[in-house]
Amino acid sequence: MKKILLGMLLSTFTYFFTNAQSNITEYETQYKKALLFYQNNEFEKAKTAFGQLSNLRFNNPLVPYSYYFNALSAIKLAKIAEAKLTLQNLLLRFPNWEKRADANYLLAQVAFENKEYGNAFKIAEQISEESLQDDIAEMKRYYIAQLQDTKVISTLLAQYPNESVLKERLQNQNASISSTAAIQQFRQTKGYLNFAFLLPVGLADINPDRPRRANQYVLDMYQGAKLAKAQLQKENISVNLTVYEMSNDPDEMLELMNNSYFQLSDLLVGPLYAETNKYANLFCENNQIPIINPISNNTKLLEIFDKSFLVQPSTAMQAQKAVDFVNKQAFLGRNAAIYYTSSNNDSSMAVSYRKLLLDKGYDIVAFEKISSNSEVIATKIPDKKVSHVFLATSDKKAGLAMLTALAKKENNAPLITTAEAFNATSLSATTVAGREIYCIDPEYIDGEKPEVDKFRKDYLAKYGVIPSYYAFEGYDITLFWGRLLNKYGADFKKGLDNLDTYKTNYSLAGFDYTQSQDNQIVPITTFENYKFVLVK
């Protein structure tokens, strides 16, 4: 690998001795002898000579070069620890050395030699010099090609997802040790689907004396999925459902990725935690299968891998659909007041909503963070009339506080907010009298839909309890992806962009992934007859 720096150093040496022939110092004479040792492959002698020239008493422009060749000689002698210490001392003593990037290059090589792969990539990231990039790429390929441990490669790729050399190595490794191509071919022709639910089941938490657990939603989701499996069987679509206990421990996911049965999965639901989700995404990317996050609305899950999908629309998507809704209403004026409470999701949605309104030509007369104190909110409501008020919140007290504040200010503008803004049982006809209230409600369940009525009855008959939202969700996810993958297989993205895919009704509001990994279905509800109903 790399000969550029050696050539540069030899040029430097020539410069010194050409331009200072009449005044060659003793140091430079010794440096020349040491360099000859190196050029003649006498690395032990070179290391000793350069080591002496690296003494702190010397103050010469060639001293950092002595450190460098001392380290390089140590590498040639396979004395990696000594090379590392020498390079660290070089960078510490000469932090502004003009060839610092070259020293870092060599330090990255030392890290690779020590099998400190993460550190090697970290050091390499710090080298910005364009002239070294080809050499860095060659170095990475050289050392990563020697890696055989799939677990190590996967871990590195999770830490450095943009490193193409790691992606290529993992793909090659999978092909060589587990015949990924054969697995994919078998997956597409086996005649049934395998859905893997990677969820924090909490088997240790099962207690007969406590029928409902903290993670009851996980069980609800799975039980809903089992009813969908039965429905799919009636449609001649065979689906196997397997639940894998999955927490936030990356080792659990890495171990599962080597499970031969798991490798035949056609769809992953979860994991719900960030660390294990990284590796699950990587598995799906390599195997070209979809991964579904049933709870999070974080678009960061979609940024790196294009096989990830959100069931819950992101805050940005919710803001977009709210703006689309507002644009269709006959609200008076082209201005708005925007408020949000303390969570990151609240502020994120408010920021998105403001940007979208500004793009539509609206005037934002207020943009304020609030608490659920109606007196304080009232001080932040403008006297100027607005077309509507927008409140992004996950605080169930904030909605009522906002309504109270608006009433105090005699402001009758429509309120657009989130479903989390209200505890529905606290609302009354008196509270909302004469007020237009619209809620963004991704988890809305329309009790009047035939699909909801049927599922509720089937679930009650099967399990003896009323289904939760997560039971409906597990049912819909399994039904939707079961039909899609049965029809389109590995070409499922083509199916997602086909509008015919979405003509079937589901128990919840449904799905829309046309040209998107973010679910574009966002129900908007309004309060009528003591309950929230879909806006017609």
N, C-alpha and C positions, 0 to 999 in steps of 0.2 A: 504493500500500500504506500502511499504518500512519499513522494520524492521532492516535492516543491520546496519544502522548508530547507532541506539539506542543500539544494541548489542555491537558495537565498542566502543561507549562512556562508556558503563558500564564496558567494559574490561579496558578502559583507567582509569576509576575511581578506579577499583580494583588494577591496577598497581601502581597508586600513593599511595594508602593507604597500600599496601603490602610492598612496597619498602621504605616507609618513616614513618613507625609506630612510631618511636621514635622521630620524628620531624614534626608532623602534625600541619600545620599552622592554624590559625583562618579561613583564607579564605577557606581552604580545608574542614574544619568542616562545615562551612556554605554551601559550595557547596554540601556536602553530604546530609544535611537536605533538600536543595532545590530539589535534585535529588529524594529523598524519596517522597516528595510532588508529583512530576511528576509521579513516579511509582504507587502511590496510587490514581492517577487520580484527584488529587486536583490541577487542572491546574491554578486556580486563585492565590492560594498561591505560586505555583511553579513559575508563571510568575513574581509575586512581588519579590520573593527571588532571582531569576536569574537576574531580572532587577537591583537589588541592587548590585549584584556581577559583573555586566557589567560596573560599574562605572570606569571612566578614571583613578582614582587614583590607581587602582589595577594593579599589574604587576606580573602575575602568569600564568603558562602554561595552567591552566584551564579556563582562562578568555574567550577565543574564544568559548569554549564549553558552557559557561554560556550564551553567546549571542545566540548560536544556540538553546539551550533549552528554552530560553526566547521566541524566535520566534516560536518554535514548540508549546509552551504552548499557545501563542497568536492564532495560527491557530486552536488549539483545542477549543478555546473560540470564534472562528469565528471573531476574531479581525484581519482581513487580512491586513489592512493598517498598524497597529502596527508591525505585523510580517515582512512586506516588509521593513519598516524603520529600524528595528533591523538587518535584514540580510544585508541591504546595509551598515549599520554602521560596521557590522562585517567584511565585505569584504574590506571596506575602511581602517579600523584600522589594520587588519591583512591580507594584500594582499598576503602574502606567507604562509598562514596557510596550514598545510599539508592536511587538509580535506576540502579545498576550493571547490572541486568538489561537495561534499555533500551539502555544503551551496548553491551552484548554483542549485543543484537539487531541494532544498526546495524553492529557489527563483522562479524557473520555475513553481513549484506547486502553489505558491502564484499568479503568473501571470495567470495561468489557472483559479484559483479561482476568480480572478478579471475579467475573460473573456477577458484578454489581450492575445489572442491566438498567434498572430504573435510574440509578445515579448517572450512568453513561448517557442515557437519553436526556436527562436533565441538563447535564453539562453541554451536550451538543446543541440543545435549544438556545443556549446563551451565545453561540457563535453565529454572528450575523454576516461575517465577511463572505461576499459572493464567491471569491476565488477559492474558498475552501469547501463549498457546498458539495461539489462532485466527490471530493475525497471523503467527506463525512458520509455521504450516501453509500459509497463503496465500503467504508468501514462497517457501517450498520449491516449491510448485506452479508459481509464476510462473517461477522460474529453471530448474527441471528440465524444464519444458515446452519450453524452448528447446534442450535437449540433443538432438543428433541422433546422436551417436556411441554405438552399441550397446556397444562395448568399454568406454567410460568408464562408462556406466550399469551394466553388469555388474560392473565393478570396485567401484564404489561400493556396490552391493547386497551384494557379498560382505563388504564392510567394515561395512555397516550393514543387516543382514538384516531388521531390524524396521521399516525405513522403507517404509511402504506407498506413498508417492509414487513411490519408485524402482521398486517392483514394477509399479505401474500404468503407469509410463512405459515400462518395458521391454516389457511386454505390448503396449502401443499401438505402440511402435516396431517390434516384430517383425511385428505385423499389417500395418503400413504398408509396410515395406521387403521383407518376404519372404513375406507372405501366410500367416502361421502357420496360420490356420484352414484354408486350402486344403491346406497340408502335412499337417496332422493328418487331414483327410478322405482325402487320398491314402494316408497311412500305413495307415489302417484298411481301405482297399479294394484295396490293391495286390496282394494275394494271396500275399505272402511276408513274412518277417520279417527285419529287419536287426539283428544283434547286434554291438555295438561293444565291443571289449576295449581299454580304455585302460590299458596296462601298461608298465612299464619294461623293454621287450624287450632293450635294450642291443645293438642291431645292431652297434655298433662293437666290441663285446666278443667277437664270434664269431671263434673261432680254431681252425683244423683240428687244431692240435697239442694243443688242450685241449678235448676233446669235451664236458665238462660245465662250465658257467659258474656264476658266483656267483648269477645269477638264473635258474638252470635251472628253478626252479619255475614261472616264467612260461611257458616253452615247454611244460612238462608240462601245465599247465592248458589251454593252447590246443590241444594235441594230443588231450587228452581231449575237449574241446569238438567237435573235428572228428569224432570217432567218434559223438558224440551227434547231430551234424548228419546223419550217414549213417543213424542209426536213425530220426530224425524223418522223413527222406525216405521211408523204408519206410511211415511212417504218414501219407503224403501231406501232410506239413508241411514247407514249404520255408523254410530259414533260411540267410541269408548271414552269414558270420562275417568281420569285418574287425578287424584289429589295428592300433591307433594307438600309436606310441611316445609315452609320456607320463611325464614326470618330475614335478618339483615346481615347474616354472616356469609361473606363471599365464598368461603370454603365449601359451604353447603351447596351452592350453585355450581361451583367448579366440579365437585364430586358428581353431582347429578348429570352434568354435561357428558360425563364418560359412561353413563348408564346406557346400555345397549337398547333397552326398551324406550327410554326417554328420547333417544336419538330418532325414533320413528314418529315423534310428535308432529302433528300437522298445524297446531295452534297452541299458543301459550296464553293463559289468562293470569296476569301478575308476572313477577312478584310485585308486592306493594311497597317495597322498601328500595331506597336509592341504590345502595351498593350491589345487592343481588340483581336489581333490575338492569344494571350496566352489563353484567355477564349474560343475562337472559337475552337482552337485545343483540348482543354479539352472536349468540347461538342462532338466533332467528335470522340475522343478516347472513351468516354463513350458510344456513340451510334454506334460505329463501322462503320462510314461513312467517305468518303474521304473529304479532304479540299485542295483546289487548290490555290496556290498563283500565280497570273498571271503576276506579275511584278518583284518581288524581286528574286535575285539569291543568297540569303544568306543561306548557308547550316545550320546555327544555327536554322532555322525554322524546320529542319528535325531531330534535335538531340534528342529531348525528346519524340515526338509522331510519331508513324510509319504510321499514316494515312495522313500525310502531303506530298504534291507533288509540285514541282517547274515546271512551264511551261518554264521559262527561265533557261537554264543550268547554274549551278553555275560557278564561276570563275575557280574553281578547275577542273570541268568537261571540260570547254573550253580549259584549259591548256592541259589536258589529250588528248583531240581530236586533238589539234594542234601538239602535240608531235607524235601522231599516224600518222598524215598526213606527217610530216617531215620525219619520218622513212621510208615512202613509196616512197619518192622522191629520185631522183638521184643527190642530192646535193653533192658536192665534200667536203670531210673532215668530221671529227667527232668533230668539235668544234663550238662554237656559242658565239655571243655577245648579251647580254640581257639588255634592257633598259625599264624604266617605268616612268610615270609621277606621279603627287602628290596625287591622290585619293587613298583611302584604297583599293578599288577594283583593281586598277592598280598594287599596290605593292603586293597584295595578289596573283594575277595571275602570276606576275613575279616570286615570290618565288616558287609557285607550278611548274611553267615551268622549273625553274632551277633544282629543286629536281628531276623531272621526267627525264630531260636530263642527269643528273649525274647518275641516276639509269640505263640509257641506255649506259653509258660509254662515254658520251661526255665530252669534256674539255670546261669549261666556261672561256673565255679569258677576258670578261668584264661583270660586273653586276653593272649598274649605274642608279641613279635617274637623270632625266633630266627635263629641261623646253622646251618650244617650240621655242628656240633660236638656229638657225642652226649653228651659229658661236661657241657657247658653246658646242653643241653636237659634232661638228667636232673634238674638242680637246679630246673628250672621246672615239672616234672610234679608235680601235687599228690598228697599221700598219700591223699587222699579218693578213693574209687572214683567213676568217672564212667560214664555210659551209653556214651559214645564220645569219641574224640579227633578233632578236625578240623584238618587241615594244609593251608593254602593256600600253594602254592609253585611256582616255575618253576625251582628248583634241583634238578637230578637227583641230587645227593648228599643232599638233605635227607630224603628218604623213608627211606633206609637208616639215616641217623643217628637219625631218630625211632624206628624199630623197635628199634635198639640201646639207645636211652635207655629206652624202655618196658620192654624186657627187664631192664635193670639195676634198674629200679624194681619189677619183677615186676608190672607193670600189663598186664593182658591185655585191655584195652578195645578194641573194634573201632576201626580207623583209617579215617577218611574223608579222602581227599586228592585231589590232582590227578594226572593221568597223567604230568605233567612231574616228579613227585617221584622217579621211579625210572628208572634205566637198566635196562631189563628183563633184560639179559644178566647183571647183577650179582645178580639174585635167585635164590634156590635154595629147594628144599623145606625145608632146614634153617633158613634165614633166616626163613621165614614160617610155620614149623610151629606149629600151634595158634592161629594169628592170623587174625582176619577183617580183610581189607584190601579197601576199595572205592575205585575211582578214577573221578573225573569226567573223561571222555575224549571231547571233541567230535570228535576226529580218528580215532576208533576205526574200524578196517576189519575186519569180520567175515569171515574167510577161508572160513567154511563157507556163506555165503550164495550161492545160485546166481547172483545178479546180479554178485557180486564175481568169482566163478570165470569167468563168461562175459566180463566186461570185461577181466580180466587176460589171458585167452587172446587176445582180439581185439587188445588193445593190443600184446602181445608179437609177434603175427603181423604187425601193421602197422609197428611201430617197432623191433622187435628188442630191447627192454629191458622190464624189469618196471616197471609203472606205480607212480609215487609217489602219496602222498595227494593232491597237487595235480592229478594227472591224473584221479583219481576225482572230485575236486571239480569240475573243469572240465566233465566229462561230466555230472554230476548237475545242475549249474546250468543248462546248456544244455537238457538234456532236460526238466527241470521247468518252466522259464520258456517254453520253446518250446511245450509242450503247453498251458500256462495261457493264454498270449497268443493262441494260435491259436483257443482256444475262447471266451475272454472279451474279447479286444481291449482297448479303452480302459477297459472295466469290470472290469479284472483284480482289483481289490480285492474285488469280489463273489465272484470265484472263490477268492480267498485265504481268505475266511470260510466257504466251503463245505467241509464235512468230506469230501465225496466226492473233492475234489481230492487228498487225501493217501492214497488207498487204494492207489495204485501204489507198488511198492517201488523203491528206488534202490540204487545200489552202496554208498553210505554209509548213515548212519542215517536220512537223509531230512530233511524240512522240516515246519514247522508255523508258519504266520504268521496263524493265526486271531486277529483283533482285535489283531495285534501286528506290529511291524516287526522284531522280534527273534526269531530262530529259537528255537522252544521245545523242540526235540528235543535232549536232552542224554544221551548214553549213559553208563551207570554200569557199570563192569567190576569183576571180582574175579579174583584170581590162583588158577588151578587148573591142575594138570598142566603146570607150568613155563611157563604163558602166561596172559595176561589174556583173559578171556572175558566176554561180556555176562551181567549178573545176570539170572537167569531170574525 
